[in-house]
């Protein structure tokens, strides 16, 4: 299908939903943004501004609504709902999403109770035969709002679908690579949020660049280790969706996971630190999910475990650091590539 004939519906009204709507309109595509909150939809429709992304103005050409029937004409649907709310939201919308429309997920996380990735949840709710892709990468929404250059990865086992997604979202300021490794791309996007919380803690404790760089390097090792164990390809974690997204999330001042960790290190309580942002801090529930999976499989994730302990068990940031530093130094290793995967 020629991208100029696409009619795209974005489910969600968060930061990435807003800036991707801008991309789609710039590409000349009919775009509808559906908000799960009627009051927010009315405000956004009237003002074209959102508290979630100060300074950004949503183009007038984007239709904004809270009416599920507005999804009925879409040829492509974008899931921009936080991972922990995808199942409930799309269960509500299941009768409104056109049967033949592929879904593109931009969510990053792991559902706590089921350990499911966003695309898995969508397939369970909308049907296993539904074409589904993930779109992920190092994308700070505030920079995309200013149309600064960015790179993402469209991932799907369906070659035609990932090429279609790449065509739809490629624009003057955004380049889209393609990958068949949807599991690896989604795991990379989920895991990096947990490491970003730890990076924020390092910032809040003013531990310096040496510490933060070491944290990212060892954090990447943990991401690759759990990612390969769960079916991702080794090389994915060292590409745009892996290392690229990890670095951006850990260093960007606007990053909500990093900012949350910084608040924790400065003595702010968990609930207060979470309420300080208008967006969901996905690294918090993902930390719990990752630690549960790792313990079941006997996989070592010391940084993720430290984050989970700080958030859910009240471990003090300085004690978490001390525990990490007391670990026995061994031969540095990352996940080993699986020969069966080529």
Secondary structure, DSSP 8 states (H G I E B T S, - for coil): --GGG-EEEEE--SHHHHHHHHHHHHTT-EEEEE-S-HHHHHHHHHH---GGGTT----TTSEEE--GGGGGG-SEEEE-S-HHHHHHHHHHHTTTS-TT-EEEE----B-TTT--BHHHHHHHHH-TTS-EEEEESS--HHHHHTT--EEEEEE-S-HHHHHHHHHHH-BTTEEEEEES-HHHHHHHHHHHHHHHHHHHHHHHTT-HHHHHHHHHHHHHHHHHHHHHHTT--GGGGGSIIIIIHHHHHHH-TT-HHHHHHHHHHTT--HHHHHHTSSS--HHHHHHHHHHHHHHHHT---HHHHHHHHHHHS---HHHHHHHHHHS-----------GGG-
